Amino acid sequence: MPPRKEPDASANVPSFYGAELRYKRELAGLTLERLAEGSFRGVPFLSQIERGERRMPLDLARHVDKVLETDGFFERRCEDARRARQSGHAEYFADVAEMEQHAETIEEWAPHLLPGLLQTRTYARRVVESGRPWLRAETVEKQVTARMERATLWTCEDRPEFWAIVREELIRKPLLPPEQMAEQLEHMVQVVRSTQGVLQVLPETATAHPLMMGMIKVMTFPDAPPVVYTEGVHSGQLIDFPALVKDYRRSYDHLRAAALSPEASLDLIERAAKDYRDGKHRA
């Protein structure tokens, strides 16, 4: 059997407390299965926490403190981990940004905005400024930088397989001036082509289709169950209940069938980018 990989407790705050959780659990002579009993959380979830890949939610921290008799240690540190993981992201998105880095596949339906992993800095700034016009300039810059840093996963050797579906309206109705919109579309195509990703466009004629109610992101992992992320205006939710995840993935598969082919989609986007540069774009 290969040696067990030890988490790097110095990497970040979640890694430190994940390593501490594992140490306390093994000191108590408990398996992950025993520790998970009565917590309403699965073994894969606890395993991800021990590896520093997810933060420990408050309800689990209280359960762990009770079982391991750690005198509130993990409950008191939940807020520390949350702040360390936030790093310019909305609190509800912090776990998602971290999980992207460990995903095996990412599948995204983007009906309202182009996917964050494919955005240029200019597009991201417009999104942040428009969505929360009351933010201070330094906060805007922090959030934009955090979004740009997510895209570093494209340079990783073990980057996830990526599949995105976007509404044609996002291509035709520019969020930016023509020149900048052309840059955004060209960047999106370049990323997809260079990473062997898949990008589809849902045509304007598809007025009735699965997932009409909002965006989703489906992530799978090599050693943990898949999750689905959904988002509203100022909130988001991670879903890991197997039956719901199955339904979301089934809906996404049907949405693929309603979209243009990958080749036709990239051709549409490239022609739209050219039209923006030539001043011929249509709304």
C-alpha positions as CSV (number, residue, x, y, z in Angstrom):
1,M,0.0,0.0,0.0
2,P,1.4,3.5,-0.9
3,P,2.2,5.8,2.0
4,R,-0.7,8.0,3.1
5,K,-0.4,11.5,1.9
6,E,-0.1,14.0,4.7
7,P,-1.9,17.3,4.3
8,D,0.3,20.4,4.5
9,A,-0.8,22.0,7.7
10,S,1.1,25.2,6.8
11,A,-0.6,25.8,3.5
12,N,-3.6,27.8,4.8
13,V,-5.9,28.0,7.8
14,P,-8.3,25.2,6.6
15,S,-5.3,22.9,6.1
16,F,-4.0,23.6,9.6
17,Y,-7.3,22.8,11.2
18,G,-7.9,19.9,8.9
19,A,-4.6,18.4,10.1
20,E,-5.6,19.1,13.7
21,L,-8.9,17.4,13.2
22,R,-7.2,14.3,11.9
23,Y,-4.7,14.3,14.7
24,K,-7.4,14.6,17.4
25,R,-9.5,11.9,15.7
26,E,-6.7,9.4,15.5
27,L,-5.6,10.3,19.1
28,A,-9.1,9.3,20.2
29,G,-8.9,6.1,18.2
30,L,-11.8,6.9,16.0
31,T,-12.3,6.2,12.3
32,L,-13.9,8.7,10.0
33,E,-17.1,6.6,10.0
34,R,-17.3,6.7,13.7
35,L,-16.7,10.4,13.8
36,A,-19.4,11.0,11.2
37,E,-22.1,9.1,13.1
38,G,-24.8,11.5,14.2
39,S,-23.4,14.5,12.4
40,F,-25.7,14.4,9.3
41,R,-22.4,14.6,7.2
42,G,-20.9,12.0,5.1
43,V,-17.4,10.4,5.4
44,P,-16.2,12.0,2.1
45,F,-17.1,15.4,3.5
46,L,-15.1,14.9,6.6
47,S,-12.2,13.5,4.6
48,Q,-12.2,16.7,2.5
49,I,-12.0,18.8,5.6
50,E,-9.1,16.8,7.0
51,R,-7.2,17.4,3.7
52,G,-7.9,21.2,4.0
53,E,-10.1,21.2,0.9
54,R,-13.3,22.4,2.6
55,R,-14.0,24.5,5.7
56,M,-15.7,23.0,8.6
57,P,-19.3,24.2,9.0
58,L,-20.5,25.3,12.4
59,D,-22.8,22.4,13.0
60,L,-20.1,19.9,12.3
61,A,-17.6,21.8,14.5
62,R,-20.0,21.5,17.4
63,H,-20.4,17.8,16.8
64,V,-16.7,17.2,16.5
65,D,-16.0,19.2,19.7
66,K,-18.6,17.1,21.5
67,V,-17.3,13.7,20.3
68,L,-13.6,14.4,20.6
69,E,-14.1,16.4,23.8
70,T,-12.0,19.4,22.4
71,D,-13.7,22.0,24.6
72,G,-15.1,24.1,21.8
73,F,-11.8,24.3,19.9
74,F,-13.2,23.7,16.4
75,E,-16.3,25.8,17.0
76,R,-14.1,28.8,18.0
77,R,-11.9,28.4,14.9
78,C,-14.8,28.2,12.4
79,E,-14.8,32.0,12.0
80,D,-11.0,32.0,11.5
81,A,-11.3,29.5,8.7
82,R,-14.2,31.3,7.1
83,R,-12.2,34.6,7.0
84,A,-9.1,32.9,5.6
85,R,-11.2,31.2,2.8
86,Q,-13.1,34.3,1.9
87,S,-10.2,36.1,0.2
88,G,-12.2,38.5,-1.8
89,H,-15.1,36.1,-2.6
90,A,-18.6,36.4,-1.2
91,E,-18.8,34.2,1.9
92,Y,-21.3,31.8,0.2
93,F,-18.9,31.3,-2.7
94,A,-15.7,30.7,-0.7
95,D,-16.0,26.9,-0.6
96,V,-16.9,26.8,-4.3
97,A,-13.7,28.7,-5.3
98,E,-11.6,26.3,-3.3
99,M,-13.4,23.2,-4.7
100,E,-12.8,24.3,-8.3
101,Q,-9.1,23.8,-7.7
102,H,-9.7,20.1,-6.8
103,A,-12.4,19.3,-9.3
104,E,-12.0,16.6,-11.9
105,T,-14.8,18.0,-14.0
106,I,-16.7,21.4,-14.0
107,E,-19.9,21.8,-15.9
108,E,-21.6,25.2,-15.8
109,W,-24.9,26.7,-17.1
110,A,-24.5,30.4,-17.3
111,P,-27.8,32.1,-18.3
112,H,-27.1,35.6,-16.9
113,L,-23.4,36.2,-17.0
114,L,-20.5,34.6,-18.8
115,P,-18.8,32.0,-16.6
116,G,-16.4,33.5,-14.0
117,L,-13.6,31.2,-15.1
118,L,-13.8,32.6,-18.6
119,Q,-14.1,36.3,-17.8
120,T,-11.5,39.0,-18.6
121,R,-10.6,41.5,-15.8
122,T,-12.6,44.2,-17.6
123,Y,-15.7,42.1,-17.8
124,A,-15.3,40.9,-14.1
125,R,-15.0,44.5,-12.9
126,R,-18.1,45.5,-14.8
127,V,-20.0,42.7,-13.2
128,V,-18.8,43.5,-9.7
129,E,-19.4,47.3,-10.0
130,S,-22.9,46.8,-11.6
131,G,-24.0,44.1,-9.1
132,R,-22.9,46.1,-6.0
133,P,-22.5,49.7,-7.0
134,W,-22.1,50.7,-3.3
135,L,-18.7,48.9,-2.9
136,R,-15.6,50.9,-2.4
137,A,-13.0,50.9,-5.1
138,E,-10.5,48.8,-3.1
139,T,-13.2,46.2,-2.4
140,V,-14.1,46.0,-6.0
141,E,-10.4,45.5,-6.9
142,K,-10.1,42.8,-4.3
143,Q,-13.1,40.9,-5.6
144,V,-12.0,41.2,-9.2
145,T,-8.5,40.0,-8.4
146,A,-10.0,37.0,-6.5
147,R,-12.1,36.1,-9.6
148,M,-9.0,36.4,-11.8
149,E,-7.0,34.1,-9.5
150,R,-9.6,31.4,-9.9
151,A,-8.5,31.1,-13.6
152,T,-5.0,30.0,-12.5
153,L,-6.4,26.5,-12.6
154,W,-6.1,26.6,-16.4
155,T,-2.3,26.5,-16.1
156,C,-2.4,23.4,-13.9
157,E,-1.3,20.1,-15.4
158,D,-4.2,18.3,-13.7
159,R,-6.8,21.0,-14.6
160,P,-10.4,19.9,-14.6
161,E,-12.3,19.0,-17.7
162,F,-14.6,22.0,-18.4
163,W,-18.0,22.2,-20.1
164,A,-20.0,25.4,-20.2
165,I,-23.3,26.4,-21.8
166,V,-24.2,30.1,-22.2
167,R,-27.2,32.0,-23.5
168,E,-26.9,33.6,-26.9
169,E,-28.2,36.8,-25.4
170,L,-24.9,37.1,-23.4
171,I,-23.1,37.2,-26.8
172,R,-25.5,39.5,-28.6
173,K,-26.2,42.1,-25.9
174,P,-22.8,43.5,-24.8
175,L,-22.1,44.2,-21.2
176,L,-19.0,46.2,-22.4
177,P,-18.1,48.6,-25.2
178,P,-17.6,46.9,-28.6
179,E,-13.8,46.6,-28.5
180,Q,-13.7,45.3,-24.9
181,M,-16.6,42.9,-25.7
182,A,-14.6,41.5,-28.6
183,E,-11.7,40.9,-26.3
184,Q,-13.9,39.1,-23.8
185,L,-15.3,36.8,-26.5
186,E,-11.9,36.1,-28.0
187,H,-10.5,35.3,-24.6
188,M,-13.3,32.9,-23.9
189,V,-12.7,31.0,-27.2
190,Q,-8.9,31.0,-26.6
191,V,-9.3,29.5,-23.1
192,V,-11.7,26.8,-24.3
193,R,-9.6,25.9,-27.3
194,S,-6.3,25.8,-25.4
195,T,-7.7,23.6,-22.6
196,Q,-9.7,21.2,-24.8
197,G,-12.8,22.5,-23.0
198,V,-16.3,22.5,-24.4
199,L,-18.5,25.6,-24.8
200,Q,-22.0,25.6,-26.2
201,V,-24.4,28.4,-26.9
202,L,-28.1,28.1,-26.2
203,P,-29.8,29.8,-29.1
204,E,-32.3,32.6,-28.7
205,T,-34.9,30.4,-30.3
206,A,-34.8,28.0,-27.4
207,T,-37.4,29.7,-25.3
208,A,-38.4,26.6,-23.3
209,H,-35.6,24.4,-21.9
210,P,-34.3,22.7,-18.8
211,L,-32.8,24.8,-16.0
212,M,-34.8,27.9,-17.0
213,M,-34.8,29.1,-13.3
214,G,-31.1,29.9,-12.9
215,M,-27.5,29.0,-13.1
216,I,-25.8,25.8,-11.9
217,K,-22.3,24.5,-11.6
218,V,-21.7,20.8,-11.3
219,M,-18.4,19.6,-10.0
220,T,-17.1,16.0,-9.7
221,F,-14.0,14.9,-7.8
222,P,-11.6,11.9,-8.0
223,D,-12.2,10.9,-4.4
224,A,-15.4,12.5,-3.3
225,P,-19.1,12.6,-4.4
226,P,-20.2,15.3,-6.9
227,V,-21.8,18.6,-5.8
228,V,-24.0,21.2,-7.4
229,Y,-23.8,24.9,-6.8
230,T,-26.7,27.3,-7.4
231,E,-26.7,31.0,-7.0
232,G,-29.1,33.9,-6.5
233,V,-28.5,37.6,-6.4
234,H,-26.8,37.7,-3.0
235,S,-26.7,34.1,-1.9
236,G,-25.6,30.7,-3.1
237,Q,-26.1,27.1,-2.1
238,L,-24.0,23.9,-2.3
239,I,-26.0,20.8,-2.8
240,D,-24.6,17.3,-2.2
241,F,-27.7,15.3,-1.6
242,P,-27.3,12.4,-4.1
243,A,-30.9,12.4,-5.4
244,L,-30.9,16.1,-6.1
245,V,-27.4,16.1,-7.7
246,K,-28.7,13.3,-10.0
247,D,-31.7,15.4,-11.0
248,Y,-29.5,18.5,-11.7
249,R,-27.1,16.5,-13.8
250,R,-29.9,14.9,-15.8
251,S,-31.3,18.4,-16.5
252,Y,-27.9,19.6,-17.6
253,D,-27.6,16.7,-20.0
254,H,-30.9,17.7,-21.6
255,L,-29.8,21.3,-21.8
256,R,-26.7,20.2,-23.8
257,A,-29.1,18.6,-26.3
258,A,-31.0,22.0,-26.7
259,A,-27.8,24.0,-27.3
260,L,-25.8,24.5,-30.5
261,S,-23.0,22.0,-31.2
262,P,-19.6,23.0,-29.8
263,E,-18.2,23.8,-33.3
264,A,-21.2,25.9,-34.2
265,S,-21.1,27.7,-30.9
266,L,-17.4,28.7,-31.2
267,D,-18.1,29.8,-34.7
268,L,-20.9,32.0,-33.6
269,I,-18.8,33.6,-30.8
270,E,-15.9,34.2,-33.1
271,R,-18.1,35.9,-35.7
272,A,-19.7,38.0,-33.0
273,A,-16.3,39.1,-31.8
274,K,-15.4,40.1,-35.3
275,D,-18.6,42.0,-35.7
276,Y,-17.9,44.0,-32.5
277,R,-14.4,44.9,-33.8
278,D,-15.9,45.9,-37.2
279,G,-18.8,47.9,-35.7
280,K,-21.3,45.5,-37.2
281,H,-22.7,43.8,-34.1
282,R,-26.5,43.3,-33.8
283,A,-28.4,43.5,-30.5
